[in-house]
Amino acid sequence: MIIESVKEAFNLIILLDQDVMEIVSLSLQVSLMSVILAVFAGVFIGSFWLYQIFH
């Protein structure tokens, strides 16, 4: 009985750890995509701005 409950507790900890790692990896992916989009938008706006100034 005690061994069964200990096994269930460790299984819950492992499942919780997997969920936390999945959340962390998804948030890192979203952060990376937002940085990439910000860089592309900045390059586009900067090039348009420079074109307007020097043309």
PDB file of N, CA, C and O in Angstrom:
ATOM      1  N   MET A   1       0.825  -1.194   0.000  1.00  0.00           N
ATOM      2  CA  MET A   1       0.000   0.000   0.000  1.00  0.00           C
ATOM      3  C   MET A   1       0.868   1.256   0.000  1.00  0.00           C
ATOM      4  O   MET A   1       0.637   2.168  -0.794  1.00  0.00           O
ATOM      5  N   ILE A   2       1.853   1.310   0.875  1.00  0.00           N
ATOM      6  CA  ILE A   2       2.721   2.489   0.937  1.00  0.00           C
ATOM      7  C   ILE A   2       3.559   2.590  -0.333  1.00  0.00           C
ATOM      8  O   ILE A   2       3.769   3.681  -0.864  1.00  0.00           O
ATOM      9  N   ILE A   3       4.038   1.441  -0.817  1.00  0.00           N
ATOM     10  CA  ILE A   3       4.848   1.451  -2.034  1.00  0.00           C
ATOM     11  C   ILE A   3       4.018   1.938  -3.221  1.00  0.00           C
ATOM     12  O   ILE A   3       4.518   2.679  -4.067  1.00  0.00           O
ATOM     13  N   GLU A   4       2.768   1.528  -3.285  1.00  0.00           N
ATOM     14  CA  GLU A   4       1.885   1.976  -4.372  1.00  0.00           C
ATOM     15  C   GLU A   4       1.695   3.489  -4.338  1.00  0.00           C
ATOM     16  O   GLU A   4       1.755   4.149  -5.376  1.00  0.00           O
ATOM     17  N   SER A   5       1.468   4.035  -3.149  1.00  0.00           N
ATOM     18  CA  SER A   5       1.252   5.486  -3.052  1.00  0.00           C
ATOM     19  C   SER A   5       2.527   6.255  -3.376  1.00  0.00           C
ATOM     20  O   SER A   5       2.463   7.337  -3.958  1.00  0.00           O
ATOM     21  N   VAL A   6       3.687   5.709  -3.005  1.00  0.00           N
ATOM     22  CA  VAL A   6       4.953   6.361  -3.342  1.00  0.00           C
ATOM     23  C   VAL A   6       5.159   6.349  -4.856  1.00  0.00           C
ATOM     24  O   VAL A   6       5.604   7.343  -5.431  1.00  0.00           O
ATOM     25  N   LYS A   7       4.836   5.223  -5.504  1.00  0.00           N
ATOM     26  CA  LYS A   7       4.950   5.147  -6.964  1.00  0.00           C
ATOM     27  C   LYS A   7       4.027   6.157  -7.632  1.00  0.00           C
ATOM     28  O   LYS A   7       4.424   6.823  -8.588  1.00  0.00           O
ATOM     29  N   GLU A   8       2.806   6.275  -7.140  1.00  0.00           N
ATOM     30  CA  GLU A   8       1.864   7.239  -7.711  1.00  0.00           C
ATOM     31  C   GLU A   8       2.355   8.668  -7.509  1.00  0.00           C
ATOM     32  O   GLU A   8       2.208   9.505  -8.400  1.00  0.00           O
ATOM     33  N   ALA A   9       2.931   8.951  -6.355  1.00  0.00           N
ATOM     34  CA  ALA A   9       3.453  10.294  -6.098  1.00  0.00           C
ATOM     35  C   ALA A   9       4.595  10.628  -7.055  1.00  0.00           C
ATOM     36  O   ALA A   9       4.652  11.732  -7.595  1.00  0.00           O
ATOM     37  N   PHE A  10       5.512   9.666  -7.266  1.00  0.00           N
ATOM     38  CA  PHE A  10       6.612   9.918  -8.199  1.00  0.00           C
ATOM     39  C   PHE A  10       6.106  10.065  -9.628  1.00  0.00           C
ATOM     40  O   PHE A  10       6.638  10.874 -10.388  1.00  0.00           O
ATOM     41  N   ASN A  11       5.091   9.301 -10.003  1.00  0.00           N
ATOM     42  CA  ASN A  11       4.518   9.450 -11.344  1.00  0.00           C
ATOM     43  C   ASN A  11       3.894  10.825 -11.519  1.00  0.00           C
ATOM     44  O   ASN A  11       4.015  11.425 -12.587  1.00  0.00           O
ATOM     45  N   LEU A  12       3.226  11.334 -10.483  1.00  0.00           N
ATOM     46  CA  LEU A  12       2.650  12.676 -10.566  1.00  0.00           C
ATOM     47  C   LEU A  12       3.740  13.734 -10.682  1.00  0.00           C
ATOM     48  O   LEU A  12       3.594  14.700 -11.432  1.00  0.00           O
ATOM     49  N   ILE A  13       4.832  13.555  -9.939  1.00  0.00           N
ATOM     50  CA  ILE A  13       5.944  14.511 -10.018  1.00  0.00           C
ATOM     51  C   ILE A  13       6.543  14.499 -11.418  1.00  0.00           C
ATOM     52  O   ILE A  13       6.853  15.553 -11.972  1.00  0.00           O
ATOM     53  N   ILE A  14       6.705  13.311 -11.990  1.00  0.00           N
ATOM     54  CA  ILE A  14       7.271  13.212 -13.339  1.00  0.00           C
ATOM     55  C   ILE A  14       6.341  13.868 -14.352  1.00  0.00           C
ATOM     56  O   ILE A  14       6.804  14.589 -15.236  1.00  0.00           O
ATOM     57  N   LEU A  15       5.038  13.630 -14.235  1.00  0.00           N
ATOM     58  CA  LEU A  15       4.085  14.249 -15.153  1.00  0.00           C
ATOM     59  C   LEU A  15       4.084  15.763 -14.993  1.00  0.00           C
ATOM     60  O   LEU A  15       4.023  16.487 -15.986  1.00  0.00           O
ATOM     61  N   LEU A  16       4.150  16.246 -13.767  1.00  0.00           N
ATOM     62  CA  LEU A  16       4.182  17.687 -13.523  1.00  0.00           C
ATOM     63  C   LEU A  16       5.440  18.295 -14.123  1.00  0.00           C
ATOM     64  O   LEU A  16       5.390  19.377 -14.707  1.00  0.00           O
ATOM     65  N   ASP A  17       6.570  17.605 -13.983  1.00  0.00           N
ATOM     66  CA  ASP A  17       7.828  18.098 -14.531  1.00  0.00           C
ATOM     67  C   ASP A  17       7.755  18.167 -16.052  1.00  0.00           C
ATOM     68  O   ASP A  17       8.261  19.118 -16.649  1.00  0.00           O
ATOM     69  N   GLN A  18       7.136  17.178 -16.686  1.00  0.00           N
ATOM     70  CA  GLN A  18       6.993  17.197 -18.140  1.00  0.00           C
ATOM     71  C   GLN A  18       6.117  18.360 -18.572  1.00  0.00           C
ATOM     72  O   GLN A  18       6.415  19.017 -19.569  1.00  0.00           O
ATOM     73  N   ASP A  19       5.044  18.627 -17.842  1.00  0.00           N
ATOM     74  CA  ASP A  19       4.171  19.749 -18.177  1.00  0.00           C
ATOM     75  C   ASP A  19       4.910  21.073 -18.034  1.00  0.00           C
ATOM     76  O   ASP A  19       4.770  21.961 -18.876  1.00  0.00           O
ATOM     77  N   VAL A  20       5.692  21.205 -16.975  1.00  0.00           N
ATOM     78  CA  VAL A  20       6.445  22.441 -16.767  1.00  0.00           C
ATOM     79  C   VAL A  20       7.458  22.634 -17.889  1.00  0.00           C
ATOM     80  O   VAL A  20       7.607  23.743 -18.402  1.00  0.00           O
ATOM     81  N   MET A  21       8.152  21.577 -18.273  1.00  0.00           N
ATOM     82  CA  MET A  21       9.126  21.686 -19.353  1.00  0.00           C
ATOM     83  C   MET A  21       8.449  22.028 -20.674  1.00  0.00           C
ATOM     84  O   MET A  21       9.003  22.778 -21.477  1.00  0.00           O
ATOM     85  N   GLU A  22       7.256  21.484 -20.908  1.00  0.00           N
ATOM     86  CA  GLU A  22       6.523  21.804 -22.132  1.00  0.00           C
ATOM     87  C   GLU A  22       6.115  23.276 -22.145  1.00  0.00           C
ATOM     88  O   GLU A  22       6.214  23.942 -23.176  1.00  0.00           O
ATOM     89  N   ILE A  23       5.660  23.779 -21.008  1.00  0.00           N
ATOM     90  CA  ILE A  23       5.281  25.193 -20.915  1.00  0.00           C
ATOM     91  C   ILE A  23       6.498  26.084 -21.135  1.00  0.00           C
ATOM     92  O   ILE A  23       6.411  27.094 -21.832  1.00  0.00           O
ATOM     93  N   VAL A  24       7.628  25.717 -20.546  1.00  0.00           N
ATOM     94  CA  VAL A  24       8.847  26.516 -20.707  1.00  0.00           C
ATOM     95  C   VAL A  24       9.297  26.516 -22.162  1.00  0.00           C
ATOM     96  O   VAL A  24       9.671  27.561 -22.693  1.00  0.00           O
ATOM     97  N   SER A  25       9.266  25.349 -22.815  1.00  0.00           N
ATOM     98  CA  SER A  25       9.712  25.297 -24.207  1.00  0.00           C
ATOM     99  C   SER A  25       8.773  26.085 -25.113  1.00  0.00           C
ATOM    100  O   SER A  25       9.230  26.755 -26.039  1.00  0.00           O
ATOM    101  N   LEU A  26       7.471  26.016 -24.861  1.00  0.00           N
ATOM    102  CA  LEU A  26       6.534  26.795 -25.673  1.00  0.00           C
ATOM    103  C   LEU A  26       6.740  28.292 -25.468  1.00  0.00           C
ATOM    104  O   LEU A  26       6.686  29.060 -26.429  1.00  0.00           O
ATOM    105  N   SER A  27       6.974  28.711 -24.234  1.00  0.00           N
ATOM    106  CA  SER A  27       7.188  30.143 -23.994  1.00  0.00           C
ATOM    107  C   SER A  27       8.489  30.615 -24.633  1.00  0.00           C
ATOM    108  O   SER A  27       8.561  31.745 -25.117  1.00  0.00           O
ATOM    109  N   LEU A  28       9.516  29.768 -24.643  1.00  0.00           N
ATOM    110  CA  LEU A  28      10.758  30.145 -25.314  1.00  0.00           C
ATOM    111  C   LEU A  28      10.559  30.258 -26.818  1.00  0.00           C
ATOM    112  O   LEU A  28      11.126  31.147 -27.452  1.00  0.00           O
ATOM    113  N   GLN A  29       9.756  29.362 -27.397  1.00  0.00           N
ATOM    114  CA  GLN A  29       9.475  29.442 -28.830  1.00  0.00           C
ATOM    115  C   GLN A  29       8.727  30.719 -29.168  1.00  0.00           C
ATOM    116  O   GLN A  29       9.035  31.378 -30.161  1.00  0.00           O
ATOM    117  N   VAL A  30       7.746  31.072 -28.350  1.00  0.00           N
ATOM    118  CA  VAL A  30       6.990  32.300 -28.588  1.00  0.00           C
ATOM    119  C   VAL A  30       7.893  33.521 -28.447  1.00  0.00           C
ATOM    120  O   VAL A  30       7.792  34.460 -29.236  1.00  0.00           O
ATOM    121  N   SER A  31       8.771  33.515 -27.452  1.00  0.00           N
ATOM    122  CA  SER A  31       9.694  34.637 -27.271  1.00  0.00           C
ATOM    123  C   SER A  31      10.637  34.763 -28.460  1.00  0.00           C
ATOM    124  O   SER A  31      10.905  35.870 -28.928  1.00  0.00           O
ATOM    125  N   LEU A  32      11.138  33.644 -28.944  1.00  0.00           N
ATOM    126  CA  LEU A  32      12.045  33.672 -30.086  1.00  0.00           C
ATOM    127  C   LEU A  32      11.342  34.191 -31.335  1.00  0.00           C
ATOM    128  O   LEU A  32      11.912  34.985 -32.083  1.00  0.00           O
ATOM    129  N   MET A  33      10.109  33.749 -31.564  1.00  0.00           N
ATOM    130  CA  MET A  33       9.363  34.222 -32.729  1.00  0.00           C
ATOM    131  C   MET A  33       9.073  35.717 -32.622  1.00  0.00           C
ATOM    132  O   MET A  33       9.125  36.424 -33.629  1.00  0.00           O
ATOM    133  N   SER A  34       8.772  36.205 -31.432  1.00  0.00           N
ATOM    134  CA  SER A  34       8.502  37.641 -31.280  1.00  0.00           C
ATOM    135  C   SER A  34       9.769  38.459 -31.515  1.00  0.00           C
ATOM    136  O   SER A  34       9.693  39.548 -32.084  1.00  0.00           O
ATOM    137  N   VAL A  35      10.923  37.964 -31.096  1.00  0.00           N
ATOM    138  CA  VAL A  35      12.177  38.670 -31.356  1.00  0.00           C
ATOM    139  C   VAL A  35      12.465  38.701 -32.854  1.00  0.00           C
ATOM    140  O   VAL A  35      12.872  39.734 -33.385  1.00  0.00           O
ATOM    141  N   ILE A  36      12.257  37.581 -33.536  1.00  0.00           N
ATOM    142  CA  ILE A  36      12.498  37.526 -34.983  1.00  0.00           C
ATOM    143  C   ILE A  36      11.566  38.487 -35.717  1.00  0.00           C
ATOM    144  O   ILE A  36      12.000  39.209 -36.615  1.00  0.00           O
ATOM    145  N   LEU A  37      10.291  38.498 -35.341  1.00  0.00           N
ATOM    146  CA  LEU A  37       9.350  39.421 -35.981  1.00  0.00           C
ATOM    147  C   LEU A  37       9.718  40.876 -35.712  1.00  0.00           C
ATOM    148  O   LEU A  37       9.596  41.721 -36.599  1.00  0.00           O
ATOM    149  N   ALA A  38      10.164  41.171 -34.498  1.00  0.00           N
ATOM    150  CA  ALA A  38      10.559  42.542 -34.175  1.00  0.00           C
ATOM    151  C   ALA A  38      11.776  42.965 -34.988  1.00  0.00           C
ATOM    152  O   ALA A  38      11.850  44.109 -35.436  1.00  0.00           O
ATOM    153  N   VAL A  39      12.724  42.065 -35.182  1.00  0.00           N
ATOM    154  CA  VAL A  39      13.910  42.392 -35.976  1.00  0.00           C
ATOM    155  C   VAL A  39      13.522  42.649 -37.428  1.00  0.00           C
ATOM    156  O   VAL A  39      13.975  43.623 -38.029  1.00  0.00           O
ATOM    157  N   PHE A  40      12.679  41.775 -37.998  1.00  0.00           N
ATOM    158  CA  PHE A  40      12.260  41.983 -39.385  1.00  0.00           C
ATOM    159  C   PHE A  40      11.474  43.281 -39.538  1.00  0.00           C
ATOM    160  O   PHE A  40      11.672  44.009 -40.511  1.00  0.00           O
ATOM    161  N   ALA A  41      10.598  43.576 -38.603  1.00  0.00           N
ATOM    162  CA  ALA A  41       9.828  44.823 -38.670  1.00  0.00           C
ATOM    163  C   ALA A  41      10.755  46.024 -38.534  1.00  0.00           C
ATOM    164  O   ALA A  41      10.580  47.019 -39.237  1.00  0.00           O
ATOM    165  N   GLY A  42      11.730  45.946 -37.647  1.00  0.00           N
ATOM    166  CA  GLY A  42      12.676  47.045 -37.482  1.00  0.00           C
ATOM    167  C   GLY A  42      13.518  47.273 -38.721  1.00  0.00           C
ATOM    168  O   GLY A  42      13.771  48.417 -39.097  1.00  0.00           O
ATOM    169  N   VAL A  43      13.952  46.200 -39.358  1.00  0.00           N
ATOM    170  CA  VAL A  43      14.734  46.337 -40.590  1.00  0.00           C
ATOM    171  C   VAL A  43      13.877  46.953 -41.686  1.00  0.00           C
ATOM    172  O   VAL A  43      14.335  47.836 -42.411  1.00  0.00           O
ATOM    173  N   PHE A  44      12.647  46.499 -41.811  1.00  0.00           N
ATOM    174  CA  PHE A  44      11.754  47.037 -42.840  1.00  0.00           C
ATOM    175  C   PHE A  44      11.463  48.514 -42.603  1.00  0.00           C
ATOM    176  O   PHE A  44      11.550  49.319 -43.530  1.00  0.00           O
ATOM    177  N   ILE A  45      11.120  48.874 -41.373  1.00  0.00           N
ATOM    178  CA  ILE A  45      10.812  50.276 -41.061  1.00  0.00           C
ATOM    179  C   ILE A  45      12.065  51.143 -41.203  1.00  0.00           C
ATOM    180  O   ILE A  45      11.994  52.262 -41.711  1.00  0.00           O
ATOM    181  N   GLY A  46      13.199  50.630 -40.758  1.00  0.00           N
ATOM    182  CA  GLY A  46      14.441  51.391 -40.881  1.00  0.00           C
ATOM    183  C   GLY A  46      14.844  51.616 -42.321  1.00  0.00           C
ATOM    184  O   GLY A  46      15.274  52.713 -42.679  1.00  0.00           O
ATOM    185  N   SER A  47      14.713  50.595 -43.156  1.00  0.00           N
ATOM    186  CA  SER A  47      15.071  50.779 -44.562  1.00  0.00           C
ATOM    187  C   SER A  47      14.108  51.741 -45.243  1.00  0.00           C
ATOM    188  O   SER A  47      14.534  52.550 -46.067  1.00  0.00           O
ATOM    189  N   PHE A  48      12.825  51.673 -44.920  1.00  0.00           N
ATOM    190  CA  PHE A  48      11.862  52.617 -45.492  1.00  0.00           C
ATOM    191  C   PHE A  48      12.169  54.041 -45.039  1.00  0.00           C
ATOM    192  O   PHE A  48      12.082  54.982 -45.828  1.00  0.00           O
ATOM    193  N   TRP A  49      12.525  54.193 -43.778  1.00  0.00           N
ATOM    194  CA  TRP A  49      12.858  55.510 -43.224  1.00  0.00           C
ATOM    195  C   TRP A  49      14.098  56.082 -43.908  1.00  0.00           C
ATOM    196  O   TRP A  49      14.121  57.257 -44.276  1.00  0.00           O
ATOM    197  N   LEU A  50      15.132  55.248 -44.080  1.00  0.00           N
ATOM    198  CA  LEU A  50      16.341  55.709 -44.757  1.00  0.00           C
ATOM    199  C   LEU A  50      16.061  56.050 -46.214  1.00  0.00           C
ATOM    200  O   LEU A  50      16.620  57.012 -46.741  1.00  0.00           O
ATOM    201  N   TYR A  51      15.203  55.273 -46.871  1.00  0.00           N
ATOM    202  CA  TYR A  51      14.839  55.558 -48.259  1.00  0.00           C
ATOM    203  C   TYR A  51      14.135  56.908 -48.361  1.00  0.00           C
ATOM    204  O   TYR A  51      14.387  57.671 -49.293  1.00  0.00           O
ATOM    205  N   GLN A  52      13.256  57.203 -47.409  1.00  0.00           N
ATOM    206  CA  GLN A  52      12.535  58.473 -47.442  1.00  0.00           C
ATOM    207  C   GLN A  52      13.471  59.655 -47.187  1.00  0.00           C
ATOM    208  O   GLN A  52      13.279  60.728 -47.758  1.00  0.00           O
ATOM    209  N   ILE A  53      14.466  59.470 -46.348  1.00  0.00           N
ATOM    210  CA  ILE A  53      15.379  60.571 -46.025  1.00  0.00           C
ATOM    211  C   ILE A  53      16.330  60.852 -47.189  1.00  0.00           C
ATOM    212  O   ILE A  53      16.517  62.006 -47.573  1.00  0.00           O
ATOM    213  N   PHE A  54      16.924  59.809 -47.745  1.00  0.00           N
ATOM    214  CA  PHE A  54      17.995  60.001 -48.720  1.00  0.00           C
ATOM    215  C   PHE A  54      17.531  59.934 -50.163  1.00  0.00           C
ATOM    216  O   PHE A  54      18.362  60.003 -51.068  1.00  0.00           O
ATOM    217  N   HIS A  55      16.258  59.804 -50.408  1.00  0.00           N
ATOM    218  CA  HIS A  55      15.789  59.727 -51.792  1.00  0.00           C
ATOM    219  C   HIS A  55      15.096  60.986 -52.199  1.00  0.00           C
ATOM    220  O   HIS A  55      14.636  61.099 -53.335  1.00  0.00           O
TER     221      HIS A  55
END
